Amino acid sequence: MMNFNLDNLSEIIDEVLTEFCVTYPIPNFQSKEQLEHLRSVLEQFGASALINAELMEAISLAPKKFTLEAPKKDGTDPKLAAILKKKVKNNDTGRQVTVASALNYKDQKGAGARSAYHAAAAMLKGAGYSEKNVDMVDDPNPEEPQYYAKQKPQVTPQTKATPDKLTQLKTLQQKVAIKKAKDKEDIPQKTQKLDAPKSFRDAMLKNSRQKGDGKEVELEKKKQLANKAIDKAAAKSGGKAGFLKLETKEGSGEFKLIPTKDIKRAINNLMSGNKLSLEDKKVLKLTTKLVTNPDNGDVKIYIAGKIAGRHPQQGYQSIDIATKNFPLSDDLRNFALNNKLNVGKASEGAIGKKVLTPLKVASSINKEKPIVKTKIEKTKNGVKFGDTEINYKKVPETKKLTDYFIQQGLKKDDAIKRAKLLIKQINAYNGKIDDLANVAKKSPNGEVDFNNFGKVDTPEDRKNTRNNIHKGIKLFFAQELKKYGDAFGQSELANKPENKPIFDTLDKLDKLNSKDLENDEKAREEYKAELDNLILHLANSIDFKDAVADFTEIKAGLQFLSEGRRVLFPASENFQTADIIIIPDNTGWKDSGAKSYEEYLSKNFQFVTVSLEYVGGLSVKYKGGGGSANYNKILMTVYKNKETQKRLLSIQKTYSVAYANQQEMKKKDVDVMEKELNDTINWAIKSGIITKAEANAVKNIGIEQAANEIKANPNAGNCGGKENQAQLKRAIQLQHIQLHLTGVINNNDMEYTRYGNFNEKLSMKGGKASKVNDDVVDGVINPCYMRPHHNPGYTQSEDKDGCQSFTPTNQNPAHILSFKPDLVNFKDEA
């Protein structure tokens, strides 16, 4: 066992734990706060086993040298000795080093050093050896001394290292040595950004689009906006007055109260160009993030609202600094990096929304042709989809089919239910074929764009397509992480503890895909389990969590492909309610040998109903997702009452009355909409679709939801005067009544929908995603219900005359649910 002296640890702390020394320049042995801070920093370097007394004593002692054991080149086996003398390149230093030296680089931080290690290990393996054949002993003259220290540790009898402590110290010392070497040799650091203005203020004045004194005026306005955002974040955080309450760690249940005056002081010093004190930097790191998007030049400041030092979606207040100002974005990014402030893109981590989409993944493997056009033509018997004929299914006679089900042993009531269900499925199937033809009509030359992952016609095609998608995912993930790391001074993001399992899982999916997934149920279940694990790993990674919703479309597609379904990913907006398309397969329907079509259906009911279940468009959501527009969902819904669809589509125009031009509300337009809504309510009551109690509840809920919207946008319509605002209030009330009425009528009168829904649900434990649950409905056996989304978020605007308006982020939205919600006892959404 090797011994160590506390003097050795003091050098490590002096070199590596600069954050501790800056925050607490004078060690206090009695301070629990200092001990906790030092412990948290050391944990990052794997030294958590050291006791507090040793840590605090070490930083008070003079530095001494500390070394690690280095591998000695073993010469006992001539063949092995020859291999150990061979050279591999360390791209971090640009040097050719021996295999013997490179074998010691396994845990180095630099990608070049680790690459050299893997090359050396491969040489050993190729010759029939392993690292176990190489003795690791002292090497007084290492080739690259920066990876080792120059002396052996001094042994003191007072303090001995346990194996656990020694291992952690070795890891720590290696990182110190690498840092020293890189500083000394001036190895280029991709993450180092030195070309930056001296202050935030300098960057603003240098790159402002204002002229003269307007630059200072603009900067002062930004300060005022920042103060308002701080107060708003504090009020929403639930802390006591004058304090921002933030959870110390997600899911911990422990909170920190930060005085808003301290945050305002730090922000003011930042934006005024004053020197930031240690306390200012500490407060800024806990509460703020400078958003500098290298893709669009936008600049913002986020104020944390939930978690200290983090800014998850809907967990912050935002201050707009600039839009499309690339020079300012670059300067402030470099300034933040040089000053070790929180900086990044709008997403919390490396990858945000609208990044991990099927189109972008397809582009990573098919740069020349990421999209393929498929011609869809209407035929006499159905449609021709590319080279494939997809024919309508004959609708069976109800009585005949029922009788055959009874002959199969079903009771009469069960036989009737089964016959009705199967007929409903076939009608829905035929309707989905018509939907494909209608999409083609709206496309130039009847050609529809799909993402190019490969063919899906045969089992081998689908296997190859899954391989292509796996490859595209890995390439794209790696590219996006590198792109972010280069821009924001973060290297080796793929090897972060929370990111490495993502790539490991992708490797497992590759191996499982080598099996016959469509016929091997056990292998298919394992494949599905790894897809679920991939979602969990993505959701638990700060770098990927904002992008999981987009990636869920690819996950759903892979899952259905493994089941033998012909899945396509639309690359255009032609399929309004669908994120993936499942093309039907006619090859299994063979009614030869049966006396009649109805007899065939009754004897093969299980096969037939499964083949009809998931066909056509499928909406894919993650954790429920945002509400989607009702208009297209209504178009894709078949109702029991033939008048329902027409009436629901007509009342959707309350949206344009309420939001089209809020400065010029016309009373007659509002009156017309009020009359139509009342007529629809009376018709629905008379038709037995809703009750009077439901109608009253709809009105009350609509007025209540409208009040919330008006409260959030009190000055909307201000330039039209008080009467204009009174009519705007009426219009908004009618809009929310319509939104709720649509949901109630739709759910009560729906026969089936010609679209399905795939909702990826997650169970959480201790702030982490722990389990995946696929909530999948086909729209027929299990219908797709609506839950109105009254609070989708708003875009507020103010023109040069001070006229204020707002519009919701989505038009007449509603969530898709697999169960019928209670819309009478309705609670507002958070």
JOLIN-V11391 format. One record per backbone hydrogen bond with DSSP energy under -0.5 kcal/mol. NH is the residue of the N-H (numbers start at 1). CO is the residue of the C=O. E is the energy in kcal/mol with one decimal. If there is no record, write none. Layout:
nh=NH co=CO e=E
nh=NH co=CO e=E
//
This chain:
nh=4 co=159 e=-0.6
nh=8 co=5 e=-1.6
nh=9 co=5 e=-0.9
nh=10 co=6 e=-1.6
nh=11 co=7 e=-1.2
nh=12 co=8 e=-1.3
nh=13 co=9 e=-2.5
nh=14 co=10 e=-2.6
nh=15 co=11 e=-2.2
nh=16 co=12 e=-3.0
nh=17 co=12 e=-0.6
nh=17 co=13 e=-0.9
nh=18 co=16 e=-1.8
nh=21 co=17 e=-1.8
nh=22 co=18 e=-2.5
nh=23 co=19 e=-2.0
nh=24 co=20 e=-3.3
nh=27 co=25 e=-0.6
nh=31 co=28 e=-1.7
nh=32 co=30 e=-0.7
nh=35 co=31 e=-1.8
nh=36 co=32 e=-2.7
nh=37 co=33 e=-2.2
nh=38 co=34 e=-2.9
nh=39 co=35 e=-2.6
nh=40 co=36 e=-2.4
nh=41 co=37 e=-1.9
nh=42 co=38 e=-2.6
nh=43 co=39 e=-2.3
nh=44 co=40 e=-0.7
nh=44 co=41 e=-0.8
nh=45 co=42 e=-1.6
nh=46 co=43 e=-1.4
nh=47 co=42 e=-1.7
nh=50 co=47 e=-1.1
nh=55 co=51 e=-2.0
nh=56 co=52 e=-2.6
nh=57 co=53 e=-2.1
nh=58 co=54 e=-2.3
nh=59 co=55 e=-1.6
nh=60 co=57 e=-1.1
nh=61 co=58 e=-1.4
nh=64 co=7 e=-1.0
nh=72 co=135 e=-0.6
nh=74 co=72 e=-0.5
nh=78 co=76 e=-0.6
nh=81 co=77 e=-3.5
nh=82 co=78 e=-2.1
nh=83 co=79 e=-1.7
nh=84 co=80 e=-2.5
nh=85 co=81 e=-1.1
nh=86 co=82 e=-0.5
nh=86 co=83 e=-1.3
nh=88 co=97 e=-2.9
nh=90 co=95 e=-2.9
nh=91 co=89 e=-0.8
nh=91 co=112 e=-0.6
nh=93 co=90 e=-1.0
nh=94 co=90 e=-2.5
nh=95 co=90 e=-0.8
nh=97 co=88 e=-3.2
nh=97 co=95 e=-0.6
nh=99 co=86 e=-2.1
nh=100 co=84 e=-1.9
nh=102 co=98 e=-2.5
nh=103 co=99 e=-1.9
nh=104 co=101 e=-1.8
nh=105 co=102 e=-2.2
nh=108 co=105 e=-1.6
nh=114 co=110 e=-2.1
nh=115 co=111 e=-2.3
nh=116 co=112 e=-1.9
nh=117 co=113 e=-2.0
nh=118 co=114 e=-2.4
nh=119 co=115 e=-2.2
nh=120 co=116 e=-2.3
nh=121 co=117 e=-2.9
nh=122 co=118 e=-2.0
nh=123 co=119 e=-1.6
nh=124 co=120 e=-1.9
nh=125 co=121 e=-2.5
nh=126 co=122 e=-2.6
nh=127 co=123 e=-1.1
nh=127 co=124 e=-0.8
nh=128 co=125 e=-1.6
nh=129 co=124 e=-2.9
nh=133 co=130 e=-1.9
nh=134 co=131 e=-1.6
nh=135 co=133 e=-0.5
nh=137 co=135 e=-0.7
nh=142 co=139 e=-0.5
nh=145 co=143 e=-0.6
nh=147 co=144 e=-2.4
nh=148 co=145 e=-1.8
nh=156 co=154 e=-0.5
nh=159 co=156 e=-0.7
nh=166 co=162 e=-2.8
nh=167 co=163 e=-2.3
nh=168 co=164 e=-1.9
nh=169 co=165 e=-2.6
nh=170 co=166 e=-2.5
nh=171 co=167 e=-2.1
nh=172 co=168 e=-2.3
nh=173 co=169 e=-3.0
nh=174 co=170 e=-2.4
nh=175 co=171 e=-1.6
nh=176 co=172 e=-1.8
nh=177 co=173 e=-2.7
nh=178 co=174 e=-2.3
nh=179 co=175 e=-2.0
nh=180 co=176 e=-2.5
nh=181 co=177 e=-2.5
nh=182 co=178 e=-2.5
nh=183 co=179 e=-2.2
nh=184 co=180 e=-2.8
nh=185 co=181 e=-3.0
nh=186 co=182 e=-0.7
nh=187 co=182 e=-1.4
nh=190 co=188 e=-0.6
nh=192 co=189 e=-1.4
nh=193 co=191 e=-0.5
nh=194 co=192 e=-0.6
nh=196 co=194 e=-1.7
nh=200 co=270 e=-0.5
nh=201 co=270 e=-0.6
nh=203 co=199 e=-1.9
nh=204 co=200 e=-2.3
nh=205 co=201 e=-2.7
nh=206 co=202 e=-2.3
nh=207 co=203 e=-1.9
nh=208 co=204 e=-1.2
nh=214 co=211 e=-2.0
nh=215 co=212 e=-1.5
nh=217 co=213 e=-2.1
nh=218 co=214 e=-2.4
nh=219 co=215 e=-2.1
nh=220 co=216 e=-2.3
nh=221 co=217 e=-2.0
nh=222 co=218 e=-1.8
nh=223 co=219 e=-1.7
nh=224 co=220 e=-2.0
nh=225 co=221 e=-2.5
nh=226 co=222 e=-2.2
nh=227 co=223 e=-2.1
nh=228 co=224 e=-2.0
nh=229 co=225 e=-2.4
nh=230 co=226 e=-2.3
nh=231 co=227 e=-2.1
nh=232 co=228 e=-2.5
nh=233 co=229 e=-2.6
nh=234 co=230 e=-2.3
nh=235 co=231 e=-2.5
nh=236 co=232 e=-2.2
nh=237 co=233 e=-1.3
nh=238 co=234 e=-0.6
nh=238 co=235 e=-0.6
nh=239 co=234 e=-0.8
nh=243 co=240 e=-1.7
nh=244 co=258 e=-3.0
nh=245 co=243 e=-0.6
nh=246 co=244 e=-0.6
nh=246 co=256 e=-2.5
nh=247 co=306 e=-3.1
nh=248 co=254 e=-2.8
nh=249 co=254 e=-0.5
nh=252 co=249 e=-2.7
nh=256 co=246 e=-3.3
nh=258 co=244 e=-2.5
nh=258 co=256 e=-0.6
nh=259 co=257 e=-0.5
nh=260 co=242 e=-2.5
nh=262 co=259 e=-0.7
nh=263 co=259 e=-1.4
nh=264 co=260 e=-2.8
nh=265 co=261 e=-2.1
nh=266 co=262 e=-2.2
nh=267 co=263 e=-2.7
nh=268 co=264 e=-2.7
nh=269 co=265 e=-2.5
nh=270 co=266 e=-2.4
nh=271 co=267 e=-2.9
nh=272 co=268 e=-2.1
nh=273 co=269 e=-0.8
nh=273 co=270 e=-0.7
nh=274 co=269 e=-1.6
nh=281 co=277 e=-2.3
nh=282 co=278 e=-2.0
nh=283 co=279 e=-2.5
nh=284 co=280 e=-2.8
nh=285 co=281 e=-2.4
nh=286 co=282 e=-1.4
nh=287 co=283 e=-1.8
nh=288 co=284 e=-2.8
nh=289 co=302 e=-1.6
nh=290 co=342 e=-2.7
nh=291 co=289 e=-0.7
nh=291 co=300 e=-2.9
nh=292 co=290 e=-0.7
nh=292 co=344 e=-2.2
nh=293 co=298 e=-2.2
nh=294 co=292 e=-0.7
nh=296 co=293 e=-0.5
nh=297 co=293 e=-2.3
nh=299 co=322 e=-2.9
nh=300 co=291 e=-2.2
nh=301 co=319 e=-2.0
nh=302 co=289 e=-2.9
nh=303 co=317 e=-3.0
nh=304 co=287 e=-3.6
nh=304 co=302 e=-0.5
nh=305 co=315 e=-2.6
nh=306 co=315 e=-0.9
nh=308 co=247 e=-2.6
nh=309 co=286 e=-3.3
nh=310 co=307 e=-1.8
nh=315 co=312 e=-2.2
nh=317 co=303 e=-2.2
nh=319 co=301 e=-2.3
nh=321 co=299 e=-2.6
nh=322 co=299 e=-1.9
nh=325 co=297 e=-2.2
nh=326 co=324 e=-0.7
nh=329 co=325 e=-2.5
nh=330 co=326 e=-2.7
nh=331 co=327 e=-2.4
nh=332 co=328 e=-2.8
nh=333 co=329 e=-1.8
nh=334 co=330 e=-2.2
nh=335 co=331 e=-2.4
nh=336 co=332 e=-2.4
nh=337 co=333 e=-2.3
nh=338 co=334 e=-2.5
nh=339 co=335 e=-1.6
nh=340 co=337 e=-1.1
nh=341 co=336 e=-2.6
nh=344 co=290 e=-2.0
nh=351 co=543 e=-2.4
nh=355 co=352 e=-0.7
nh=356 co=352 e=-0.5
nh=357 co=355 e=-1.6
nh=361 co=357 e=-2.3
nh=362 co=358 e=-2.7
nh=363 co=359 e=-2.0
nh=364 co=360 e=-1.0
nh=364 co=361 e=-0.5
nh=365 co=361 e=-0.7
nh=365 co=362 e=-0.8
nh=366 co=362 e=-2.2
nh=372 co=450 e=-2.8
nh=374 co=448 e=-2.6
nh=376 co=446 e=-2.7
nh=377 co=384 e=-2.3
nh=379 co=382 e=-3.0
nh=382 co=379 e=-0.5
nh=383 co=390 e=-2.5
nh=384 co=377 e=-3.0
nh=385 co=383 e=-0.6
nh=385 co=388 e=-3.2
nh=386 co=375 e=-3.0
nh=386 co=384 e=-0.8
nh=388 co=385 e=-2.2
nh=390 co=383 e=-3.1
nh=390 co=388 e=-0.5
nh=391 co=389 e=-0.6
nh=392 co=381 e=-3.6
nh=396 co=394 e=-0.6
nh=401 co=397 e=-2.5
nh=402 co=398 e=-2.5
nh=403 co=399 e=-2.6
nh=404 co=400 e=-2.0
nh=405 co=401 e=-2.1
nh=406 co=402 e=-2.1
nh=407 co=403 e=-2.1
nh=408 co=404 e=-1.3
nh=409 co=406 e=-1.8
nh=410 co=405 e=-1.9
nh=415 co=411 e=-2.8
nh=416 co=412 e=-2.4
nh=417 co=413 e=-2.1
nh=418 co=414 e=-2.5
nh=419 co=415 e=-2.4
nh=420 co=416 e=-2.5
nh=421 co=417 e=-2.3
nh=422 co=418 e=-2.4
nh=423 co=419 e=-2.2
nh=424 co=420 e=-2.3
nh=425 co=421 e=-2.4
nh=426 co=422 e=-2.3
nh=427 co=423 e=-2.5
nh=428 co=424 e=-2.4
nh=429 co=425 e=-2.5
nh=430 co=426 e=-2.5
nh=431 co=427 e=-2.2
nh=432 co=428 e=-2.1
nh=433 co=429 e=-1.6
nh=434 co=430 e=-1.8
nh=435 co=431 e=-2.0
nh=436 co=432 e=-1.8
nh=437 co=433 e=-1.8
nh=438 co=434 e=-2.4
nh=439 co=435 e=-2.1
nh=440 co=436 e=-1.9
nh=441 co=437 e=-1.7
nh=442 co=438 e=-1.1
nh=442 co=439 e=-0.5
nh=443 co=440 e=-1.5
nh=446 co=443 e=-2.3
nh=447 co=444 e=-2.0
nh=448 co=374 e=-2.7
nh=450 co=372 e=-2.4
nh=451 co=569 e=-3.0
nh=452 co=370 e=-3.4
nh=453 co=451 e=-1.3
nh=462 co=458 e=-2.6
nh=463 co=459 e=-2.1
nh=464 co=460 e=-2.4
nh=465 co=461 e=-2.4
nh=466 co=462 e=-2.3
nh=467 co=463 e=-2.0
nh=468 co=464 e=-2.4
nh=469 co=465 e=-2.5
nh=470 co=466 e=-2.7
nh=471 co=467 e=-2.6
nh=472 co=468 e=-2.6
nh=473 co=469 e=-2.7
nh=474 co=470 e=-2.4
nh=475 co=471 e=-2.5
nh=476 co=472 e=-2.6
nh=477 co=473 e=-3.1
nh=478 co=474 e=-2.3
nh=479 co=475 e=-2.4
nh=480 co=476 e=-2.6
nh=481 co=477 e=-2.2
nh=482 co=478 e=-2.3
nh=483 co=479 e=-2.5
nh=484 co=480 e=-2.2
nh=485 co=481 e=-2.8
nh=486 co=482 e=-2.8
nh=487 co=483 e=-1.5
nh=488 co=484 e=-2.6
nh=489 co=485 e=-0.6
nh=490 co=485 e=-1.9
nh=495 co=492 e=-1.1
nh=496 co=493 e=-1.5
nh=499 co=496 e=-1.4
nh=500 co=496 e=-2.6
nh=501 co=497 e=-0.6
nh=502 co=499 e=-1.1
nh=503 co=499 e=-1.1
nh=504 co=500 e=-2.2
nh=505 co=501 e=-2.3
nh=506 co=502 e=-1.7
nh=507 co=503 e=-1.7
nh=508 co=504 e=-1.8
nh=509 co=505 e=-2.2
nh=510 co=506 e=-1.8
nh=511 co=507 e=-1.9
nh=512 co=508 e=-2.5
nh=513 co=509 e=-2.0
nh=514 co=510 e=-0.5
nh=514 co=511 e=-1.1
nh=515 co=512 e=-1.7
nh=517 co=515 e=-1.6
nh=519 co=516 e=-1.0
nh=520 co=516 e=-2.2
nh=521 co=519 e=-0.9
nh=524 co=520 e=-2.5
nh=525 co=521 e=-2.3
nh=526 co=522 e=-2.1
nh=527 co=523 e=-2.4
nh=528 co=524 e=-2.5
nh=529 co=525 e=-2.2
nh=530 co=526 e=-2.0
nh=531 co=527 e=-2.0
nh=532 co=528 e=-2.3
nh=533 co=529 e=-2.2
nh=534 co=530 e=-2.3
nh=535 co=531 e=-1.9
nh=536 co=532 e=-2.2
nh=537 co=533 e=-2.9
nh=538 co=534 e=-2.4
nh=539 co=535 e=-2.6
nh=540 co=536 e=-1.8
nh=541 co=538 e=-1.1
nh=542 co=540 e=-0.5
nh=544 co=541 e=-0.7
nh=545 co=541 e=-2.5
nh=547 co=544 e=-2.4
nh=548 co=544 e=-0.5
nh=548 co=545 e=-0.8
nh=551 co=547 e=-1.9
nh=552 co=548 e=-1.9
nh=553 co=550 e=-1.1
nh=554 co=550 e=-0.5
nh=554 co=551 e=-0.7
nh=555 co=551 e=-2.1
nh=556 co=552 e=-2.8
nh=557 co=553 e=-2.1
nh=558 co=554 e=-2.6
nh=559 co=555 e=-2.2
nh=560 co=556 e=-2.2
nh=561 co=557 e=-2.4
nh=562 co=558 e=-2.1
nh=563 co=559 e=-0.7
nh=563 co=560 e=-0.5
nh=564 co=561 e=-1.7
nh=565 co=560 e=-2.2
nh=566 co=583 e=-0.6
nh=567 co=565 e=-1.3
nh=568 co=581 e=-3.0
nh=570 co=568 e=-0.6
nh=571 co=449 e=-2.2
nh=572 co=449 e=-0.5
nh=575 co=572 e=-0.5
nh=576 co=574 e=-1.2
nh=578 co=575 e=-1.0
nh=579 co=618 e=-2.4
nh=580 co=618 e=-1.7
nh=581 co=568 e=-2.9
nh=582 co=616 e=-2.5
nh=583 co=566 e=-2.8
nh=583 co=581 e=-0.7
nh=586 co=584 e=-0.5
nh=589 co=586 e=-1.4
nh=590 co=588 e=-1.0
nh=594 co=591 e=-1.4
nh=600 co=596 e=-2.0
nh=601 co=597 e=-2.3
nh=602 co=598 e=-2.2
nh=603 co=599 e=-2.4
nh=604 co=600 e=-1.8
nh=605 co=602 e=-0.8
nh=608 co=604 e=-2.8
nh=609 co=605 e=-2.9
nh=610 co=606 e=-1.8
nh=611 co=607 e=-2.2
nh=612 co=608 e=-1.3
nh=613 co=609 e=-1.0
nh=614 co=610 e=-0.7
nh=615 co=613 e=-0.8
nh=616 co=582 e=-3.2
nh=618 co=580 e=-2.3
nh=619 co=756 e=-2.6
nh=621 co=758 e=-3.4
nh=623 co=621 e=-0.5
nh=623 co=760 e=-3.2
nh=625 co=622 e=-1.6
nh=628 co=814 e=-1.9
nh=630 co=811 e=-0.5
nh=630 co=812 e=-2.0
nh=633 co=629 e=-0.7
nh=634 co=630 e=-2.7
nh=635 co=631 e=-1.9
nh=636 co=632 e=-1.3
nh=637 co=634 e=-1.6
nh=638 co=752 e=-3.0
nh=639 co=637 e=-0.5
nh=640 co=749 e=-2.6
nh=642 co=640 e=-0.5
nh=644 co=641 e=-1.3
nh=645 co=641 e=-0.5
nh=647 co=643 e=-2.0
nh=648 co=644 e=-2.7
nh=649 co=645 e=-2.4
nh=650 co=646 e=-1.7
nh=651 co=647 e=-1.9
nh=652 co=648 e=-0.6
nh=652 co=649 e=-0.7
nh=653 co=650 e=-1.3
nh=654 co=651 e=-1.5
nh=655 co=652 e=-1.5
nh=657 co=653 e=-1.5
nh=658 co=654 e=-2.2
nh=659 co=655 e=-2.1
nh=660 co=656 e=-1.9
nh=664 co=661 e=-1.4
nh=667 co=665 e=-0.6
nh=669 co=666 e=-0.6
nh=670 co=666 e=-1.8
nh=671 co=667 e=-2.7
nh=672 co=668 e=-2.1
nh=673 co=669 e=-1.9
nh=674 co=670 e=-2.3
nh=675 co=671 e=-2.3
nh=676 co=672 e=-2.2
nh=677 co=673 e=-2.4
nh=678 co=674 e=-2.3
nh=679 co=675 e=-2.4
nh=680 co=676 e=-2.3
nh=681 co=677 e=-2.4
nh=682 co=678 e=-2.5
nh=683 co=679 e=-2.5
nh=684 co=680 e=-2.5
nh=685 co=681 e=-2.1
nh=686 co=682 e=-2.5
nh=687 co=683 e=-2.3
nh=688 co=685 e=-1.2
nh=689 co=684 e=-2.3
nh=690 co=684 e=-1.3
nh=695 co=691 e=-2.2
nh=696 co=692 e=-2.5
nh=697 co=693 e=-2.1
nh=698 co=694 e=-2.5
nh=699 co=695 e=-1.9
nh=700 co=696 e=-2.4
nh=701 co=697 e=-2.8
nh=702 co=698 e=-2.4
nh=703 co=699 e=-2.2
nh=704 co=700 e=-2.2
nh=705 co=701 e=-2.8
nh=706 co=702 e=-2.2
nh=707 co=703 e=-1.9
nh=708 co=704 e=-1.4
nh=709 co=705 e=-1.6
nh=710 co=706 e=-2.7
nh=711 co=707 e=-2.3
nh=712 co=708 e=-1.6
nh=713 co=709 e=-0.9
nh=714 co=711 e=-0.6
nh=716 co=713 e=-1.4
nh=717 co=804 e=-2.6
nh=718 co=715 e=-1.6
nh=720 co=717 e=-1.4
nh=721 co=718 e=-1.1
nh=724 co=720 e=-0.6
nh=725 co=721 e=-2.0
nh=726 co=722 e=-2.0
nh=727 co=723 e=-2.0
nh=728 co=724 e=-2.1
nh=729 co=725 e=-2.2
nh=730 co=726 e=-1.8
nh=731 co=727 e=-2.5
nh=732 co=728 e=-2.4
nh=733 co=729 e=-2.1
nh=734 co=730 e=-2.5
nh=735 co=731 e=-2.3
nh=736 co=732 e=-2.0
nh=737 co=733 e=-2.1
nh=738 co=734 e=-2.8
nh=739 co=735 e=-2.3
nh=740 co=736 e=-1.9
nh=741 co=737 e=-2.8
nh=742 co=738 e=-2.7
nh=743 co=739 e=-1.3
nh=744 co=740 e=-2.2
nh=745 co=741 e=-2.7
nh=746 co=742 e=-2.5
nh=747 co=743 e=-2.2
nh=748 co=744 e=-1.9
nh=749 co=745 e=-2.2
nh=750 co=746 e=-1.3
nh=751 co=638 e=-3.1
nh=752 co=638 e=-1.6
nh=753 co=779 e=-2.4
nh=754 co=636 e=-3.4
nh=756 co=617 e=-1.9
nh=757 co=777 e=-2.4
nh=758 co=619 e=-3.5
nh=759 co=757 e=-0.6
nh=759 co=775 e=-2.5
nh=760 co=621 e=-3.0
nh=760 co=758 e=-0.6
nh=761 co=759 e=-0.8
nh=761 co=773 e=-2.7
nh=763 co=771 e=-2.6
nh=765 co=768 e=-2.9
nh=768 co=765 e=-1.4
nh=770 co=763 e=-3.5
nh=771 co=763 e=-1.2
nh=773 co=761 e=-2.7
nh=775 co=759 e=-2.9
nh=775 co=773 e=-0.7
nh=776 co=774 e=-0.9
nh=777 co=757 e=-2.5
nh=779 co=782 e=-2.5
nh=785 co=783 e=-0.7
nh=785 co=817 e=-2.7
nh=787 co=815 e=-1.7
nh=789 co=813 e=-2.2
nh=790 co=788 e=-0.8
nh=795 co=807 e=-3.0
nh=796 co=794 e=-0.6
nh=797 co=805 e=-2.6
nh=799 co=803 e=-1.9
nh=802 co=799 e=-2.3
nh=805 co=797 e=-2.2
nh=807 co=795 e=-1.7
nh=809 co=793 e=-2.1
nh=812 co=810 e=-0.6
nh=814 co=628 e=-1.7
nh=815 co=787 e=-2.8
nh=817 co=785 e=-2.4
nh=817 co=815 e=-0.5
nh=821 co=819 e=-0.7
nh=823 co=821 e=-1.0
nh=826 co=824 e=-1.3
//
